[in-house]
Amino acid sequence: MGKLSPESYARMDEKRRELHAKLDGLVLDALARLGNSFEGRTMDLRKHITEALKESQIKDTILRLVKAGRLRITGNDNSRKRYEVVK
């Protein structure tokens, strides 16, 4: 097994960025259709997304959007939270 070239790492990073951008768009699109907010469980939000995604993909996307400042999570219950798009 050899070491990967810098070009290979760059391609991997680019593919990861493209995938993250696609997932971010799917979740934000679903929230936009729901009035820019949703209250409930992640599995319930999953029903409103146009493509079939795993729950872990949705949770990772939500956390990424929160870190980017594009989404806000409110609520103290572990299962039911409110997701709001930050304008």
C-alpha positions, 0 to 999 in steps of 0.5 A: 500500500502506497501513500496517496498523492496530494491530488488524491486527497484534494479529490477526496476533499472536493467530493466530500464538500460536494456531498455535504453541500447536497445534503445541506441543500436537501435539509434546508429545502425541506425546512423551507417547504415546512415554513422555515421551521420544524418541531419534532424528531429527526425521523419525522423530518426525514419524511419531508426530505425528497431523497432517502437519507439515513438518520445519521446523515440528517443529524450530521447535516443539522449539526453542520448547519448549526455550526455554520450559523444557518440553523438554530435548534431550540428545545430541551427534550432529547427527542422533540426539538425545534429546528429553525432556519436563520435568516 
